[in-house]
Amino acid sequence: MPAATPTADRAEIADLFARLANLLDECRHDDAATVFHDDIVGRSPRGELHGLDEMTALLKRSQVEGERTQHVHGDVLVHVDGDRARATANQLVYFYRNGEAPHRTSGLRVACTAVRTPAGWRFSDMHVTLAWTQEK
C-alpha cells in the first residue's frame, strides 16, 4: 500500500462521513462495508453493537416505511496517527416524506476511530450522541 500524506488521509477520512450520509439516505444498507470495518463497534442511544452484521441489521431495522432522511455532516475534525485516526463531526438529520417538509430534525455528535485497510479507511468505532431533536 503506498504511503499517504497526512492531508490525503484526513481528506479520505472526512470523505467517509459523506459516504456514510449517502449510504444512509439511499438505504444502501448492504454496502455498509464500504464505510465500516468488519469489527465495527457502534454506540448510540439505541445501545451498543459489535460487528458489520449487527451494524447492517440495525440500519435495516431503523428504516421506517415511507420515511426518508437527509444526513448532513459538518465541523469534521480528523487527527491521524499512522494507520489509525480519531474523527469527530456534527450531524444534522432531517426526516421527511417525499415532497413534504421535514417532520423531525435531530442534531447529533459523532466521535469515531478509523483504521486504514487495504480497501481504504473504514470506521472501526463510532459513538453517536443525541444532542437534540425537534418534532414538527
N, CA, C and O of each residue as an XYZ file, in Angstrom:
544
protein
N       0.850     -1.164      0.000
C       0.000      0.000      0.000
C       0.901      1.234      0.000
O       1.790      1.332      0.846
N       0.700      2.184     -0.926
C       1.553      3.370     -0.968
C       1.350      4.247      0.254
O       0.254      4.318      0.810
N       2.406      4.906      0.658
C       2.329      5.814      1.798
C       1.484      7.022      1.414
O       1.670      7.601      0.343
N       0.574      7.394      2.270
C      -0.288      8.551      2.023
C       0.218      9.719      2.855
O       0.907      9.535      3.858
N      -0.132     10.908      2.427
C       0.226     12.091      3.198
C      -0.839     12.315      4.257
O      -1.981     11.887      4.084
N      -0.486     12.979      5.350
C      -1.500     13.275      6.372
C      -2.702     14.035      5.804
O      -3.834     13.790      6.221
N      -2.475     14.942      4.871
C      -3.576     15.693      4.277
C      -4.484     14.777      3.476
O      -5.707     14.888      3.563
N      -3.905     13.875      2.701
C      -4.705     12.925      1.929
C      -5.481     11.997      2.858
O      -6.643     11.689      2.596
N      -4.848     11.552      3.936
C      -5.543     10.704      4.905
C      -6.726     11.441      5.516
O      -7.819     10.883      5.611
N      -6.522     12.687      5.932
C      -7.608     13.461      6.534
C      -8.754     13.641      5.540
O      -9.922     13.535      5.914
N      -8.429     13.910      4.292
C      -9.468     14.088      3.270
C     -10.246     12.786      3.062
O     -11.470     12.814      2.934
N      -9.555     11.660      3.026
C     -10.240     10.383      2.822
C     -11.136     10.044      4.014
O     -12.231      9.512      3.832
N     -10.683     10.344      5.219
C     -11.493     10.076      6.409
C     -12.693     11.016      6.448
O     -13.795     10.585      6.787
N     -12.506     12.280      6.111
C     -13.638     13.210      6.040
C     -14.639     12.734      4.990
O     -15.849     12.878      5.169
N     -14.137     12.172      3.904
C     -14.986     11.628      2.848
C     -15.840     10.470      3.366
O     -16.949     10.258      2.876
N     -15.336      9.718      4.352
C     -16.124      8.633      4.934
C     -17.458      9.148      5.474
O     -18.480      8.474      5.343
N     -17.455     10.340      6.082
C     -18.694     10.900      6.612
C     -19.698     11.167      5.486
O     -20.887     10.886      5.640
N     -19.232     11.703      4.364
C     -20.125     11.949      3.226
C     -20.636     10.629      2.645
O     -21.809     10.512      2.293
N     -19.754      9.645      2.550
C     -20.165      8.340      2.022
C     -21.164      7.665      2.964
O     -22.093      6.999      2.509
N     -20.976      7.837      4.279
C     -21.923      7.302      5.248
C     -23.287      7.973      5.075
O     -24.314      7.295      5.067
N     -23.300      9.290      4.940
C     -24.567     10.013      4.758
C     -25.297      9.509      3.513
O     -26.503      9.266      3.555
N     -24.571      9.352      2.412
C     -25.203      8.868      1.179
C     -25.743      7.454      1.350
O     -26.854      7.157      0.910
N     -24.973      6.586      1.982
C     -25.393      5.213      2.229
C     -26.695      5.199      3.033
O     -27.626      4.473      2.688
N     -26.764      6.000      4.105
C     -27.955      6.047      4.941
C     -29.153      6.631      4.187
O     -30.255      6.084      4.247
N     -28.936      7.729      3.487
C     -30.036      8.407      2.798
C     -30.574      7.594      1.623
O     -31.755      7.686      1.288
N     -29.718      6.810      1.010
C     -30.126      5.987     -0.135
C     -30.540      4.571      0.281
O     -30.861      3.739     -0.567
N     -30.530      4.303      1.595
C     -30.920      2.997      2.149
C     -30.110      1.853      1.526
O     -30.652      0.780      1.262
N     -28.823      2.083      1.294
C     -27.934      1.053      0.748
C     -27.242      0.319      1.898
O     -26.014      0.280      1.970
N     -28.026     -0.250      2.779
C     -27.502     -0.868      3.998
C     -26.538     -2.009      3.720
O     -25.608     -2.237      4.493
N     -26.750     -2.728      2.623
C     -25.862     -3.843      2.311
C     -24.474     -3.374      1.862
O     -23.575     -4.196      1.684
N     -24.293     -2.070      1.679
C     -22.989     -1.503      1.325
C     -22.237     -0.995      2.553
O     -21.265     -0.251      2.418
N     -22.675     -1.390      3.746
C     -22.067     -0.890      4.980
C     -20.564     -1.126      5.034
O     -19.844     -0.349      5.661
N     -20.075     -2.181      4.390
C     -18.634     -2.484      4.403
C     -17.817     -1.435      3.659
O     -16.591     -1.431      3.763
N     -18.456     -0.559      2.922
C     -17.711      0.498      2.227
C     -17.326      1.639      3.156
O     -16.490      2.472      2.807
N     -17.944      1.679      4.360
C     -17.592      2.719      5.329
C     -17.215      2.160      6.697
O     -16.511      2.823      7.459
N     -17.674      0.945      7.021
C     -17.409      0.354      8.334
C     -16.450     -0.825      8.225
O     -16.500     -1.589      7.261
N     -15.585     -0.964      9.213
C     -14.682     -2.102      9.342
C     -15.497     -3.325      9.759
O     -16.560     -3.185     10.364
N     -15.010     -4.509      9.442
C     -15.703     -5.752      9.825
C     -15.974     -5.825     11.319
O     -16.996     -6.365     11.742
N     -15.064     -5.284     12.117
C     -15.168     -5.350     13.577
C     -15.705     -4.060     14.186
O     -15.360     -3.728     15.320
N     -16.544     -3.328     13.456
C     -17.089     -2.060     13.950
C     -17.752     -2.249     15.320
O     -18.459     -3.227     15.562
N     -17.502     -1.291     16.193
C     -18.217     -1.210     17.462
C     -18.999      0.096     17.399
O     -18.424      1.167     17.210
N     -20.301     -0.003     17.557
C     -21.148      1.173     17.498
C     -21.874      1.397     18.811
O     -22.395      0.461     19.418
N     -21.899      2.655     19.242
C     -22.607      3.030     20.468
C     -23.501      4.224     20.145
O     -23.067      5.196     19.526
N     -24.747      4.130     20.576
C     -25.684      5.216     20.343
C     -26.767      5.141     21.413
O     -26.752      4.235     22.247
N     -27.709      6.090     21.396
C     -28.817      5.999     22.355
C     -29.606      4.689     22.213
O     -30.326      4.305     23.134
N     -29.478      4.005     21.077
C     -30.185      2.743     20.855
C     -29.443      1.546     21.439
O     -29.978      0.437     21.446
N     -28.228      1.749     21.926
C     -27.470      0.643     22.510
C     -26.107      0.478     21.867
O     -25.599      1.382     21.204
N     -25.529     -0.688     22.074
C     -24.186     -0.990     21.564
C     -24.267     -2.204     20.652
O     -25.026     -3.139     20.904
N     -23.479     -2.172     19.599
C     -23.428     -3.314     18.686
C     -21.993     -3.624     18.343
O     -21.105     -2.783     18.484
N     -21.777     -4.850     17.887
C     -20.429     -5.332     17.554
C     -20.457     -6.059     16.222
O     -21.184     -7.039     16.055
N     -19.669     -5.579     15.282
C     -19.501     -6.266     14.009
C     -20.382     -5.714     12.899
O     -21.420     -5.096     13.136
N     -19.928     -5.959     11.694
C     -20.598     -5.454     10.497
C     -22.002     -6.036     10.342
O     -22.914     -5.329      9.914
N     -22.191     -7.307     10.680
C     -23.522     -7.906     10.554
C     -24.527     -7.217     11.471
O     -25.652     -6.941     11.056
N     -24.133     -6.935     12.717
C     -25.041     -6.240     13.639
C     -25.316     -4.822     13.164
O     -26.444     -4.341     13.274
N     -24.288     -4.141     12.633
C     -24.481     -2.779     12.131
C     -25.461     -2.784     10.960
O     -26.379     -1.965     10.913
N     -25.271     -3.695     10.028
C     -26.156     -3.771      8.865
C     -27.583     -4.075      9.303
O     -28.529     -3.474      8.794
N     -27.747     -5.005     10.244
C     -29.084     -5.339     10.740
C     -29.745     -4.131     11.395
O     -30.936     -3.894     11.192
N     -28.987     -3.366     12.180
C     -29.538     -2.165     12.816
C     -29.989     -1.153     11.764
O     -31.069     -0.573     11.879
N     -29.169     -0.944     10.749
C     -29.533      0.014      9.706
C     -30.833     -0.409      9.021
O     -31.697      0.427      8.755
N     -30.969     -1.684      8.742
C     -32.193     -2.180      8.095
C     -33.402     -2.033      9.020
O     -34.479     -1.644      8.569
N     -33.235     -2.340     10.305
C     -34.338     -2.231     11.270
C     -34.773     -0.786     11.477
O     -35.935     -0.523     11.788
N     -33.854      0.139     11.307
C     -34.137      1.551     11.574
C     -34.954      2.210     10.474
O     -35.518      3.285     10.678
N     -35.019      1.588      9.335
C     -35.746      2.182      8.218
C     -37.247      2.138      8.478
O     -37.793      1.089      8.820
N     -37.914      3.287      8.315
C     -39.359      3.401      8.506
C     -40.000      3.536      7.131
O     -39.596      4.375      6.326
N     -40.992      2.709      6.875
C     -41.688      2.709      5.583
C     -42.193      4.117      5.238
O     -42.893      4.742      6.035
N     -41.839      4.603      4.065
C     -42.295      5.900      3.580
C     -41.514      7.093      4.102
O     -41.745      8.222      3.669
N     -40.596      6.859      5.024
C     -39.811      7.955      5.593
C     -38.443      7.995      4.937
O     -37.807      6.960      4.734
N     -38.004      9.182      4.612
C     -36.686      9.396      4.022
C     -35.847     10.205      5.000
O     -36.377     10.823      5.923
N     -34.541     10.195      4.793
C     -33.652     11.006      5.628
C     -32.686     11.788      4.752
O     -32.405     11.420      3.611
N     -32.194     12.864      5.317
C     -31.090     13.622      4.728
C     -30.107     13.886      5.860
O     -30.402     14.629      6.797
N     -28.928     13.263      5.760
C     -27.870     13.422      6.764
C     -26.868     14.460      6.263
O     -26.426     14.406      5.115
N     -26.518     15.394      7.124
C     -25.549     16.435      6.781
C     -24.495     16.475      7.887
O     -24.826     16.629      9.063
N     -23.231     16.334      7.504
C     -22.129     16.386      8.468
C     -21.396     17.712      8.331
O     -21.221     18.230      7.229
N     -20.971     18.250      9.464
C     -20.192     19.479      9.465
C     -19.207     19.469     10.616
O     -19.239     18.587     11.474
N     -18.337     20.456     10.623
C     -17.330     20.593     11.676
C     -16.519     19.310     11.853
O     -16.231     18.894     12.975
N     -16.158     18.691     10.731
C     -15.391     17.444     10.768
C     -13.953     17.756     11.170
O     -13.289     18.589     10.554
N     -13.486     17.074     12.213
C     -12.100     17.185     12.666
C     -11.473     15.799     12.630
O     -12.076     14.826     13.082
N     -10.263     15.712     12.091
C      -9.582     14.425     11.949
C      -8.161     14.556     12.475
O      -7.447     15.497     12.131
N      -7.756     13.607     13.312
C      -6.381     13.532     13.805
C      -5.834     12.160     13.425
O      -6.285     11.138     13.943
N      -4.856     12.145     12.513
C      -4.284     10.893     12.018
C      -3.038     10.545     12.816
O      -2.195     11.400     13.085
N      -2.937      9.273     13.192
C      -1.766      8.746     13.891
C      -1.408      7.409     13.244
O      -1.823      6.349     13.712
N      -0.639      7.476     12.172
C      -0.254      6.261     11.446
C      -1.442      5.663     10.717
O      -2.055      6.312      9.870
N      -1.764      4.411     11.055
C      -2.871      3.713     10.405
C      -4.167      3.790     11.192
O      -5.111      3.049     10.920
N      -4.212      4.688     12.169
C      -5.429      4.926     12.964
C      -5.691      6.425     12.987
O      -4.776      7.234     12.833
N      -6.923      6.770     13.177
C      -7.286      8.185     13.258
C      -8.500      8.347     14.154
O      -9.344      7.457     14.262
N      -8.563      9.497     14.787
C      -9.752      9.898     15.537
C     -10.455     10.969     14.709
O      -9.809     11.854     14.149
N     -11.765     10.883     14.638
C     -12.520     11.857     13.863
C     -13.819     12.179     14.591
O     -14.442     11.306     15.195
N     -14.212     13.442     14.525
C     -15.479     13.867     15.100
C     -16.218     14.723     14.083
O     -15.616     15.342     13.206
N     -17.534     14.740     14.224
C     -18.349     15.570     13.335
C     -19.677     15.861     14.019
O     -20.137     15.100     14.872
N     -20.277     16.966     13.632
C     -21.660     17.245     13.980
C     -22.510     16.700     12.834
O     -22.118     16.776     11.670
N     -23.669     16.152     13.172
C     -24.545     15.576     12.158
C     -25.954     16.115     12.369
O     -26.489     16.057     13.476
N     -26.545     16.636     11.312
C     -27.959     17.001     11.312
C     -28.688     15.961     10.476
O     -28.239     15.595      9.390
N     -29.820     15.488     10.993
C     -30.611     14.509     10.262
C     -32.021     15.068     10.114
O     -32.685     15.405     11.094
N     -32.456     15.157      8.863
C     -33.803     15.611      8.545
C     -34.621     14.383      8.144
O     -34.210     13.622      7.268
N     -35.771     14.190      8.778
C     -36.665     13.083      8.479
C     -37.866     13.653      7.725
O     -38.504     14.592      8.202
N     -38.180     13.101      6.559
C     -39.244     13.666      5.738
C     -39.907     12.572      4.892
O     -39.409     11.451      4.788
N     -41.026     12.931      4.302
C     -41.678     12.081      3.316
C     -41.556     12.805      1.982
O     -41.569     14.035      1.943
N     -41.441     12.068      0.907
C     -41.249     12.680     -0.415
C     -42.216     13.833     -0.638
O     -43.424     13.695     -0.450
N     -41.660     14.978     -1.044
C     -42.455     16.145     -1.374
C     -42.935     16.958     -0.181
O     -43.629     17.959     -0.359
N     -42.577     16.546      1.034
C     -43.024     17.253      2.232
C     -41.824     17.805      3.000
O     -40.706     17.302      2.888
N     -42.085     18.847      3.780
C     -41.038     19.398      4.648
C     -40.723     18.390      5.754
O     -41.555     17.539      6.070
N     -39.535     18.479      6.341
C     -39.193     17.545      7.422
C     -40.198     17.606      8.573
O     -40.654     18.683      8.958
N     -40.535     16.436      9.115
C     -41.426     16.362     10.268
C     -40.637     16.150     11.567
O     -41.188     16.261     12.663
N     -39.359     15.847     11.431
C     -38.484     15.699     12.598
C     -37.065     16.040     12.158
O     -36.651     15.742     11.038
N     -36.335     16.673     13.070
C     -34.943     17.020     12.837
C     -34.168     16.675     14.097
O     -34.649     16.890     15.210
N     -32.963     16.138     13.917
C     -32.119     15.792     15.067
C     -30.710     16.322     14.857
O     -30.207     16.378     13.735
N     -30.089     16.707     15.957
C     -28.684     17.104     15.964
C     -27.903     16.069     16.752
O     -28.261     15.742     17.883
N     -26.848     15.560     16.165
C     -26.043     14.510     16.779
C     -24.576     14.903     16.790
O     -24.130     15.713     15.978
N     -23.841     14.327     17.710
C     -22.382     14.442     17.746
C     -21.842     13.046     17.502
O     -22.241     12.096     18.175
N     -20.934     12.916     16.540
C     -20.383     11.620     16.161
C     -18.877     11.632     16.435
O     -18.157     12.503     15.947
N     -18.412     10.662     17.217
C     -16.980     10.503     17.508
C     -16.573      9.109     17.029
O     -17.194      8.112     17.396
N     -15.533      9.052     16.211
C     -15.156      7.795     15.561
C     -13.661      7.522     15.676
O     -12.845      8.416     15.900
N     -13.351      6.254     15.514
C     -11.992      5.824     15.227
C     -12.043      5.224     13.832
O     -12.949      4.453     13.515
N     -11.085      5.571     13.013
C     -10.980      4.995     11.677
C      -9.650      4.264     11.585
O      -8.664      4.654     12.211
N      -9.639      3.194     10.791
C      -8.424      2.420     10.581
C      -8.173      2.288      9.081
O      -9.097      2.214      8.272
N      -6.883      2.261      8.747
C      -6.503      2.082      7.349
C      -6.593      0.587      7.025
O      -6.042     -0.242      7.749
N      -7.280      0.250      5.950
C      -7.404     -1.132      5.492
C      -6.899     -1.202      4.056
O      -6.676     -0.160      3.440
N      -6.713     -2.402      3.504
C      -6.319     -2.497      2.091
C      -7.330     -1.830      1.154
O      -6.970     -1.420      0.050
N      -8.588     -1.720      1.582
C      -9.629     -1.092      0.764
C      -9.767      0.403      1.039
O     -10.620      1.063      0.445
N      -8.934      0.946      1.937
C      -9.022      2.354      2.310
C      -9.433      2.485      3.770
O      -9.532      1.490      4.488
N      -9.670      3.705      4.198
C     -10.046      3.965      5.588
C     -11.466      3.481      5.842
O     -12.340      3.601      4.982
N     -11.688      2.926      7.045
C     -13.013      2.465      7.468
C     -13.202      2.827      8.935
O     -12.247      2.812      9.711
N     -14.441      3.152      9.314
C     -14.759      3.402     10.714
C     -14.722      2.073     11.463
O     -15.359      1.102     11.053
N     -13.966      2.036     12.570
C     -13.897      0.820     13.388
C     -14.617      1.000     14.719
O     -14.926      0.020     15.397
N     -14.882      2.233     15.089
C     -15.585      2.544     16.323
C     -16.366      3.824     16.074
O     -15.828      4.790     15.533
N     -17.632      3.832     16.468
C     -18.455      5.022     16.270
C     -19.346      5.206     17.484
O     -20.076      4.299     17.884
N     -19.272      6.400     18.064
C     -20.108      6.747     19.217
C     -20.973      7.926     18.805
O     -20.468      9.013     18.523
N     -22.279      7.700     18.771
C     -23.232      8.726     18.366
C     -23.982      9.206     19.605
O     -24.566      8.406     20.336
N     -23.960     10.521     19.834
C     -24.653     11.122     20.968
C     -25.727     12.056     20.446
O     -25.447     12.939     19.636
N     -26.956     11.864     20.906
C     -28.062     12.750     20.527
C     -27.928     14.045     21.309
O     -27.914     14.029     22.540
N     -27.829     15.162     20.606
C     -27.769     16.475     21.252
C     -29.171     17.046     21.432
O     -29.486     17.611     22.480
N     -30.019     16.900     20.403
C     -31.371     17.437     20.453
C     -32.213     16.813     19.344
O     -31.689     16.265     18.374
N     -33.509     16.910     19.510
C     -34.437     16.500     18.451
C     -35.641     17.429     18.483
O     -36.050     17.896     19.546
N     -36.191     17.686     17.334
C     -37.346     18.579     17.235
C     -38.405     17.912     16.365
O     -38.147     17.557     15.215
N     -39.597     17.748     16.925
C     -40.725     17.228     16.168
C     -41.534     18.408     15.638
O     -41.737     19.389     16.353
N     -41.983     18.324     14.429
C     -42.766     19.429     13.835
C     -44.234     19.143     13.989
O     -45.067     19.941     13.559
